[in-house]
Amino acid sequence: MLFLIYDLFRMLTTIKGVYDNGKILLDEMPPTQNRAKVVVTFLEEIESPPIQKRPFGSLKGKIGIPDNFNEPLDDLRDYMY
């Protein structure tokens, strides 16, 4: 049974392409020349707003390291030598 499942799914290949004017144009040739079933998924192109860069140093004074950062944690005391 395991061999049959492997045999069924061993030829899954993804190839990018574009749908234009009623035709699907693939970016590359499929690895088989035999007849094969295909599933076509259409991806919408969504324009995302431009990312605004933060000014350098805008988090100054908002992030810090506690003075006891390098001290052992009490929660792990039982696991330490």
Jmol script that loads the backbone (N, CA, C; Angstrom):
load data "model"
ATOM      1  N   MET A   1       0.820  -1.199   0.000  1.00  0.00           N
ATOM      2  CA  MET A   1       0.000   0.000   0.000  1.00  0.00           C
ATOM      3  C   MET A   1       0.863   1.262   0.000  1.00  0.00           C
ATOM      4  N   LEU A   2       1.943   1.263   0.800  1.00  0.00           N
ATOM      5  CA  LEU A   2       2.822   2.416   0.868  1.00  0.00           C
ATOM      6  C   LEU A   2       3.440   2.702  -0.497  1.00  0.00           C
ATOM      7  N   PHE A   3       3.828   1.667  -1.224  1.00  0.00           N
ATOM      8  CA  PHE A   3       4.403   1.847  -2.549  1.00  0.00           C
ATOM      9  C   PHE A   3       3.397   2.496  -3.491  1.00  0.00           C
ATOM     10  N   LEU A   4       2.137   2.102  -3.401  1.00  0.00           N
ATOM     11  CA  LEU A   4       1.109   2.673  -4.272  1.00  0.00           C
ATOM     12  C   LEU A   4       0.920   4.161  -3.991  1.00  0.00           C
ATOM     13  N   ILE A   5       0.941   4.548  -2.719  1.00  0.00           N
ATOM     14  CA  ILE A   5       0.805   5.967  -2.373  1.00  0.00           C
ATOM     15  C   ILE A   5       2.006   6.743  -2.889  1.00  0.00           C
ATOM     16  N   TYR A   6       3.218   6.204  -2.690  1.00  0.00           N
ATOM     17  CA  TYR A   6       4.417   6.861  -3.192  1.00  0.00           C
ATOM     18  C   TYR A   6       4.368   6.996  -4.706  1.00  0.00           C
ATOM     19  N   ASP A   7       3.964   5.935  -5.372  1.00  0.00           N
ATOM     20  CA  ASP A   7       3.897   5.929  -6.828  1.00  0.00           C
ATOM     21  C   ASP A   7       2.891   6.965  -7.331  1.00  0.00           C
ATOM     22  N   LEU A   8       1.814   7.156  -6.596  1.00  0.00           N
ATOM     23  CA  LEU A   8       0.781   8.100  -6.993  1.00  0.00           C
ATOM     24  C   LEU A   8       1.270   9.543  -6.908  1.00  0.00           C
ATOM     25  N   PHE A   9       2.100   9.860  -5.902  1.00  0.00           N
ATOM     26  CA  PHE A   9       2.493  11.244  -5.663  1.00  0.00           C
ATOM     27  C   PHE A   9       3.930  11.573  -6.059  1.00  0.00           C
ATOM     28  N   ARG A  10       4.627  10.689  -6.692  1.00  0.00           N
ATOM     29  CA  ARG A  10       6.034  10.977  -6.974  1.00  0.00           C
ATOM     30  C   ARG A  10       6.224  12.008  -8.076  1.00  0.00           C
ATOM     31  N   MET A  11       5.221  12.267  -8.880  1.00  0.00           N
ATOM     32  CA  MET A  11       5.361  13.205  -9.988  1.00  0.00           C
ATOM     33  C   MET A  11       4.566  14.483  -9.712  1.00  0.00           C
ATOM     34  N   LEU A  12       4.821  15.106  -8.587  1.00  0.00           N
ATOM     35  CA  LEU A  12       4.215  16.403  -8.320  1.00  0.00           C
ATOM     36  C   LEU A  12       5.261  17.469  -8.618  1.00  0.00           C
ATOM     37  N   THR A  13       4.972  18.304  -9.569  1.00  0.00           N
ATOM     38  CA  THR A  13       5.911  19.333  -9.982  1.00  0.00           C
ATOM     39  C   THR A  13       5.175  20.658 -10.064  1.00  0.00           C
ATOM     40  N   THR A  14       5.806  21.710  -9.578  1.00  0.00           N
ATOM     41  CA  THR A  14       5.227  23.041  -9.666  1.00  0.00           C
ATOM     42  C   THR A  14       6.016  23.849 -10.684  1.00  0.00           C
ATOM     43  N   ILE A  15       5.298  24.463 -11.601  1.00  0.00           N
ATOM     44  CA  ILE A  15       5.931  25.303 -12.613  1.00  0.00           C
ATOM     45  C   ILE A  15       5.175  26.620 -12.651  1.00  0.00           C
ATOM     46  N   LYS A  16       5.896  27.713 -12.553  1.00  0.00           N
ATOM     47  CA  LYS A  16       5.257  29.025 -12.619  1.00  0.00           C
ATOM     48  C   LYS A  16       4.930  29.363 -14.064  1.00  0.00           C
ATOM     49  N   GLY A  17       3.950  30.223 -14.219  1.00  0.00           N
ATOM     50  CA  GLY A  17       3.559  30.656 -15.541  1.00  0.00           C
ATOM     51  C   GLY A  17       2.607  31.825 -15.451  1.00  0.00           C
ATOM     52  N   VAL A  18       2.066  32.224 -16.581  1.00  0.00           N
ATOM     53  CA  VAL A  18       1.158  33.360 -16.655  1.00  0.00           C
ATOM     54  C   VAL A  18      -0.024  32.987 -17.537  1.00  0.00           C
ATOM     55  N   TYR A  19      -1.209  33.374 -17.098  1.00  0.00           N
ATOM     56  CA  TYR A  19      -2.405  33.214 -17.915  1.00  0.00           C
ATOM     57  C   TYR A  19      -2.605  34.523 -18.666  1.00  0.00           C
ATOM     58  N   ASP A  20      -2.591  34.465 -19.986  1.00  0.00           N
ATOM     59  CA  ASP A  20      -2.695  35.687 -20.782  1.00  0.00           C
ATOM     60  C   ASP A  20      -3.512  35.398 -22.041  1.00  0.00           C
ATOM     61  N   ASN A  21      -4.575  36.128 -22.215  1.00  0.00           N
ATOM     62  CA  ASN A  21      -5.374  36.035 -23.440  1.00  0.00           C
ATOM     63  C   ASN A  21      -5.894  34.620 -23.692  1.00  0.00           C
ATOM     64  N   GLY A  22      -6.326  33.926 -22.642  1.00  0.00           N
ATOM     65  CA  GLY A  22      -6.887  32.597 -22.799  1.00  0.00           C
ATOM     66  C   GLY A  22      -5.875  31.476 -22.888  1.00  0.00           C
ATOM     67  N   LYS A  23      -4.599  31.778 -22.726  1.00  0.00           N
ATOM     68  CA  LYS A  23      -3.550  30.757 -22.800  1.00  0.00           C
ATOM     69  C   LYS A  23      -2.719  30.775 -21.525  1.00  0.00           C
ATOM     70  N   ILE A  24      -2.198  29.619 -21.174  1.00  0.00           N
ATOM     71  CA  ILE A  24      -1.282  29.514 -20.040  1.00  0.00           C
ATOM     72  C   ILE A  24       0.121  29.366 -20.606  1.00  0.00           C
ATOM     73  N   LEU A  25       0.983  30.322 -20.292  1.00  0.00           N
ATOM     74  CA  LEU A  25       2.365  30.315 -20.762  1.00  0.00           C
ATOM     75  C   LEU A  25       3.261  29.904 -19.598  1.00  0.00           C
ATOM     76  N   LEU A  26       3.909  28.742 -19.703  1.00  0.00           N
ATOM     77  CA  LEU A  26       4.761  28.233 -18.641  1.00  0.00           C
ATOM     78  C   LEU A  26       6.150  28.841 -18.730  1.00  0.00           C
ATOM     79  N   ASP A  27       6.765  29.075 -17.568  1.00  0.00           N
ATOM     80  CA  ASP A  27       8.117  29.640 -17.523  1.00  0.00           C
ATOM     81  C   ASP A  27       9.183  28.623 -17.923  1.00  0.00           C
ATOM     82  N   GLU A  28       8.853  27.333 -17.839  1.00  0.00           N
ATOM     83  CA  GLU A  28       9.805  26.283 -18.205  1.00  0.00           C
ATOM     84  C   GLU A  28       9.042  25.062 -18.692  1.00  0.00           C
ATOM     85  N   MET A  29       9.746  24.155 -19.322  1.00  0.00           N
ATOM     86  CA  MET A  29       9.126  22.943 -19.830  1.00  0.00           C
ATOM     87  C   MET A  29       8.891  21.955 -18.688  1.00  0.00           C
ATOM     88  N   PRO A  30       7.756  21.248 -18.709  1.00  0.00           N
ATOM     89  CA  PRO A  30       7.519  20.212 -17.694  1.00  0.00           C
ATOM     90  C   PRO A  30       8.520  19.067 -17.866  1.00  0.00           C
ATOM     91  N   PRO A  31       8.800  18.333 -16.779  1.00  0.00           N
ATOM     92  CA  PRO A  31       9.796  17.259 -16.865  1.00  0.00           C
ATOM     93  C   PRO A  31       9.271  15.992 -17.554  1.00  0.00           C
ATOM     94  N   THR A  32       8.089  16.019 -18.130  1.00  0.00           N
ATOM     95  CA  THR A  32       7.547  14.846 -18.822  1.00  0.00           C
ATOM     96  C   THR A  32       6.931  15.277 -20.148  1.00  0.00           C
ATOM     97  N   GLN A  33       6.999  14.400 -21.099  1.00  0.00           N
ATOM     98  CA  GLN A  33       6.366  14.666 -22.387  1.00  0.00           C
ATOM     99  C   GLN A  33       5.080  13.861 -22.526  1.00  0.00           C
ATOM    100  N   ASN A  34       4.805  13.012 -21.540  1.00  0.00           N
ATOM    101  CA  ASN A  34       3.607  12.172 -21.557  1.00  0.00           C
ATOM    102  C   ASN A  34       2.389  12.984 -21.147  1.00  0.00           C
ATOM    103  N   ARG A  35       1.233  12.454 -21.467  1.00  0.00           N
ATOM    104  CA  ARG A  35      -0.014  13.075 -21.037  1.00  0.00           C
ATOM    105  C   ARG A  35      -0.071  13.035 -19.517  1.00  0.00           C
ATOM    106  N   ALA A  36      -0.486  14.130 -18.889  1.00  0.00           N
ATOM    107  CA  ALA A  36      -0.535  14.187 -17.430  1.00  0.00           C
ATOM    108  C   ALA A  36      -1.674  15.085 -16.996  1.00  0.00           C
ATOM    109  N   LYS A  37      -2.250  14.757 -15.858  1.00  0.00           N
ATOM    110  CA  LYS A  37      -3.281  15.613 -15.274  1.00  0.00           C
ATOM    111  C   LYS A  37      -2.601  16.817 -14.640  1.00  0.00           C
ATOM    112  N   VAL A  38      -3.285  17.960 -14.671  1.00  0.00           N
ATOM    113  CA  VAL A  38      -2.739  19.181 -14.070  1.00  0.00           C
ATOM    114  C   VAL A  38      -3.810  19.855 -13.232  1.00  0.00           C
ATOM    115  N   VAL A  39      -3.380  20.657 -12.290  1.00  0.00           N
ATOM    116  CA  VAL A  39      -4.253  21.505 -11.496  1.00  0.00           C
ATOM    117  C   VAL A  39      -3.730  22.922 -11.660  1.00  0.00           C
ATOM    118  N   VAL A  40      -4.575  23.819 -12.068  1.00  0.00           N
ATOM    119  CA  VAL A  40      -4.170  25.202 -12.302  1.00  0.00           C
ATOM    120  C   VAL A  40      -4.750  26.065 -11.190  1.00  0.00           C
ATOM    121  N   THR A  41      -3.903  26.849 -10.539  1.00  0.00           N
ATOM    122  CA  THR A  41      -4.316  27.761  -9.478  1.00  0.00           C
ATOM    123  C   THR A  41      -4.017  29.179  -9.928  1.00  0.00           C
ATOM    124  N   PHE A  42      -5.011  30.041  -9.879  1.00  0.00           N
ATOM    125  CA  PHE A  42      -4.818  31.426 -10.272  1.00  0.00           C
ATOM    126  C   PHE A  42      -4.491  32.266  -9.038  1.00  0.00           C
ATOM    127  N   LEU A  43      -3.393  32.988  -9.083  1.00  0.00           N
ATOM    128  CA  LEU A  43      -2.968  33.843  -7.985  1.00  0.00           C
ATOM    129  C   LEU A  43      -3.221  35.296  -8.366  1.00  0.00           C
ATOM    130  N   GLU A  44      -3.975  35.986  -7.528  1.00  0.00           N
ATOM    131  CA  GLU A  44      -4.231  37.402  -7.795  1.00  0.00           C
ATOM    132  C   GLU A  44      -2.996  38.217  -7.474  1.00  0.00           C
ATOM    133  N   GLU A  45      -2.738  39.199  -8.291  1.00  0.00           N
ATOM    134  CA  GLU A  45      -1.653  40.119  -7.996  1.00  0.00           C
ATOM    135  C   GLU A  45      -2.224  41.252  -7.164  1.00  0.00           C
ATOM    136  N   ILE A  46      -1.762  41.349  -5.944  1.00  0.00           N
ATOM    137  CA  ILE A  46      -2.247  42.370  -5.030  1.00  0.00           C
ATOM    138  C   ILE A  46      -1.127  43.375  -4.803  1.00  0.00           C
ATOM    139  N   GLU A  47      -1.447  44.625  -5.042  1.00  0.00           N
ATOM    140  CA  GLU A  47      -0.452  45.665  -4.801  1.00  0.00           C
ATOM    141  C   GLU A  47      -0.427  45.989  -3.318  1.00  0.00           C
ATOM    142  N   SER A  48       0.741  45.857  -2.729  1.00  0.00           N
ATOM    143  CA  SER A  48       0.870  46.194  -1.323  1.00  0.00           C
ATOM    144  C   SER A  48       1.419  47.621  -1.211  1.00  0.00           C
ATOM    145  N   PRO A  49       1.001  48.318  -0.176  1.00  0.00           N
ATOM    146  CA  PRO A  49       1.504  49.689  -0.025  1.00  0.00           C
ATOM    147  C   PRO A  49       3.008  49.668   0.203  1.00  0.00           C
ATOM    148  N   PRO A  50       3.694  50.705  -0.230  1.00  0.00           N
ATOM    149  CA  PRO A  50       5.146  50.729  -0.041  1.00  0.00           C
ATOM    150  C   PRO A  50       5.491  50.724   1.450  1.00  0.00           C
ATOM    151  N   ILE A  51       6.557  50.029   1.781  1.00  0.00           N
ATOM    152  CA  ILE A  51       6.992  49.943   3.177  1.00  0.00           C
ATOM    153  C   ILE A  51       7.708  51.233   3.545  1.00  0.00           C
ATOM    154  N   GLN A  52       7.228  51.850   4.616  1.00  0.00           N
ATOM    155  CA  GLN A  52       7.874  53.079   5.077  1.00  0.00           C
ATOM    156  C   GLN A  52       9.024  52.708   6.001  1.00  0.00           C
ATOM    157  N   LYS A  53      10.193  53.219   5.709  1.00  0.00           N
ATOM    158  CA  LYS A  53      11.360  52.931   6.527  1.00  0.00           C
ATOM    159  C   LYS A  53      11.307  53.767   7.804  1.00  0.00           C
ATOM    160  N   ARG A  54      11.704  53.138   8.901  1.00  0.00           N
ATOM    161  CA  ARG A  54      11.767  53.856  10.170  1.00  0.00           C
ATOM    162  C   ARG A  54      13.054  54.667  10.212  1.00  0.00           C
ATOM    163  N   PRO A  55      12.981  55.837  10.812  1.00  0.00           N
ATOM    164  CA  PRO A  55      14.214  56.616  10.932  1.00  0.00           C
ATOM    165  C   PRO A  55      15.221  55.900  11.828  1.00  0.00           C
ATOM    166  N   PHE A  56      16.476  55.963  11.475  1.00  0.00           N
ATOM    167  CA  PHE A  56      17.525  55.327  12.247  1.00  0.00           C
ATOM    168  C   PHE A  56      17.544  55.892  13.664  1.00  0.00           C
ATOM    169  N   GLY A  57      17.554  55.004  14.657  1.00  0.00           N
ATOM    170  CA  GLY A  57      17.613  55.425  16.050  1.00  0.00           C
ATOM    171  C   GLY A  57      16.261  55.729  16.664  1.00  0.00           C
ATOM    172  N   SER A  58      15.169  55.392  15.985  1.00  0.00           N
ATOM    173  CA  SER A  58      13.837  55.737  16.498  1.00  0.00           C
ATOM    174  C   SER A  58      13.459  54.924  17.735  1.00  0.00           C
ATOM    175  N   LEU A  59      14.128  53.819  18.014  1.00  0.00           N
ATOM    176  CA  LEU A  59      13.837  53.011  19.204  1.00  0.00           C
ATOM    177  C   LEU A  59      14.826  53.275  20.341  1.00  0.00           C
ATOM    178  N   LYS A  60      15.648  54.284  20.199  1.00  0.00           N
ATOM    179  CA  LYS A  60      16.637  54.591  21.227  1.00  0.00           C
ATOM    180  C   LYS A  60      15.938  54.889  22.549  1.00  0.00           C
ATOM    181  N   GLY A  61      16.386  54.215  23.604  1.00  0.00           N
ATOM    182  CA  GLY A  61      15.820  54.418  24.924  1.00  0.00           C
ATOM    183  C   GLY A  61      14.588  53.569  25.204  1.00  0.00           C
ATOM    184  N   LYS A  62      14.072  52.850  24.207  1.00  0.00           N
ATOM    185  CA  LYS A  62      12.874  52.032  24.384  1.00  0.00           C
ATOM    186  C   LYS A  62      13.201  50.560  24.591  1.00  0.00           C
ATOM    187  N   ILE A  63      14.425  50.173  24.261  1.00  0.00           N
ATOM    188  CA  ILE A  63      14.840  48.783  24.406  1.00  0.00           C
ATOM    189  C   ILE A  63      16.071  48.755  25.310  1.00  0.00           C
ATOM    190  N   GLY A  64      16.074  47.828  26.248  1.00  0.00           N
ATOM    191  CA  GLY A  64      17.221  47.742  27.149  1.00  0.00           C
ATOM    192  C   GLY A  64      17.460  46.314  27.594  1.00  0.00           C
ATOM    193  N   ILE A  65      18.624  46.090  28.165  1.00  0.00           N
ATOM    194  CA  ILE A  65      18.983  44.782  28.699  1.00  0.00           C
ATOM    195  C   ILE A  65      19.077  44.929  30.211  1.00  0.00           C
ATOM    196  N   PRO A  66      18.391  44.069  30.969  1.00  0.00           N
ATOM    197  CA  PRO A  66      18.450  44.180  32.430  1.00  0.00           C
ATOM    198  C   PRO A  66      19.862  43.911  32.952  1.00  0.00           C
ATOM    199  N   ASP A  67      20.183  44.479  34.119  1.00  0.00           N
ATOM    200  CA  ASP A  67      21.518  44.319  34.706  1.00  0.00           C
ATOM    201  C   ASP A  67      21.828  42.856  35.022  1.00  0.00           C
ATOM    202  N   ASN A  68      20.827  42.038  35.330  1.00  0.00           N
ATOM    203  CA  ASN A  68      21.063  40.632  35.681  1.00  0.00           C
ATOM    204  C   ASN A  68      20.894  39.694  34.481  1.00  0.00           C
ATOM    205  N   PHE A  69      21.107  40.180  33.303  1.00  0.00           N
ATOM    206  CA  PHE A  69      20.898  39.401  32.090  1.00  0.00           C
ATOM    207  C   PHE A  69      21.725  38.111  32.073  1.00  0.00           C
ATOM    208  N   ASN A  70      22.974  38.171  32.520  1.00  0.00           N
ATOM    209  CA  ASN A  70      23.864  37.006  32.473  1.00  0.00           C
ATOM    210  C   ASN A  70      23.781  36.123  33.706  1.00  0.00           C
ATOM    211  N   GLU A  71      22.939  36.453  34.659  1.00  0.00           N
ATOM    212  CA  GLU A  71      22.786  35.644  35.866  1.00  0.00           C
ATOM    213  C   GLU A  71      21.971  34.390  35.549  1.00  0.00           C
ATOM    214  N   PRO A  72      22.225  33.291  36.289  1.00  0.00           N
ATOM    215  CA  PRO A  72      21.440  32.066  36.065  1.00  0.00           C
ATOM    216  C   PRO A  72      19.960  32.299  36.384  1.00  0.00           C
ATOM    217  N   LEU A  73      19.097  31.612  35.669  1.00  0.00           N
ATOM    218  CA  LEU A  73      17.663  31.720  35.899  1.00  0.00           C
ATOM    219  C   LEU A  73      17.258  30.815  37.060  1.00  0.00           C
ATOM    220  N   ASP A  74      16.435  31.315  37.954  1.00  0.00           N
ATOM    221  CA  ASP A  74      15.970  30.518  39.086  1.00  0.00           C
ATOM    222  C   ASP A  74      15.149  29.315  38.617  1.00  0.00           C
ATOM    223  N   ASP A  75      14.443  29.452  37.533  1.00  0.00           N
ATOM    224  CA  ASP A  75      13.626  28.350  37.020  1.00  0.00           C
ATOM    225  C   ASP A  75      14.460  27.144  36.614  1.00  0.00           C
ATOM    226  N   LEU A  76      15.723  27.370  36.270  1.00  0.00           N
ATOM    227  CA  LEU A  76      16.580  26.284  35.802  1.00  0.00           C
ATOM    228  C   LEU A  76      17.571  25.818  36.861  1.00  0.00           C
ATOM    229  N   ARG A  77      17.460  26.313  38.080  1.00  0.00           N
ATOM    230  CA  ARG A  77      18.401  25.994  39.151  1.00  0.00           C
ATOM    231  C   ARG A  77      18.497  24.475  39.382  1.00  0.00           C
ATOM    232  N   ASP A  78      17.381  23.754  39.267  1.00  0.00           N
ATOM    233  CA  ASP A  78      17.376  22.303  39.503  1.00  0.00           C
ATOM    234  C   ASP A  78      18.164  21.533  38.456  1.00  0.00           C
ATOM    235  N   TYR A  79      18.379  22.117  37.302  1.00  0.00           N
ATOM    236  CA  TYR A  79      19.054  21.427  36.200  1.00  0.00           C
ATOM    237  C   TYR A  79      20.538  21.794  36.102  1.00  0.00           C
ATOM    238  N   MET A  80      20.990  22.724  36.925  1.00  0.00           N
ATOM    239  CA  MET A  80      22.377  23.173  36.863  1.00  0.00           C
ATOM    240  C   MET A  80      23.240  22.346  37.810  1.00  0.00           C
ATOM    241  N   TYR A  81      24.528  22.316  37.582  1.00  0.00           N
ATOM    242  CA  TYR A  81      25.469  21.551  38.431  1.00  0.00           C
ATOM    243  C   TYR A  81      25.414  22.026  39.856  1.00  0.00           C
TER     244      TYR A  81
END
end "model"
wireframe off; spacefill off
backbone 0.3
color backbone group
